[in-house]
Amino acid sequence: MSLLPIFAVYFIIWWITLFAVLPMGMRSQHEEGDVTLGTVESAPARFRLGRVLLLTTVISAAIYASWYAASTYFGFSLGNLPRIVPNFE
């Protein structure tokens, strides 16, 4: 497999994982009891971008590694999934 498809699949996995990781461990300003003037109470009290990016990268690397192992070593692909939509040919 060339480098471009590897990067494309990893990027898609990373992007989806980012939205799953964003709310993890976040505490709102309301929960902290310190609402800054001009912001909503649900705004994050302390946003840790480095932590979010690192956690996203580690989790998406694990997901990609399992997908790569399943497709390369075990021969699983999208064609092996059961067909949900009926064939209208």
Secondary structure, 3 states (H helix, E strand, C coil): CCHHHHHHHHHHHHHHHHHHHCCCCCCEHHHHCCCCCCCCCCCECCCCHHHHHHHHHHHHHHHHHHHHHHHHCCCCCHHHCCCCCCCCC
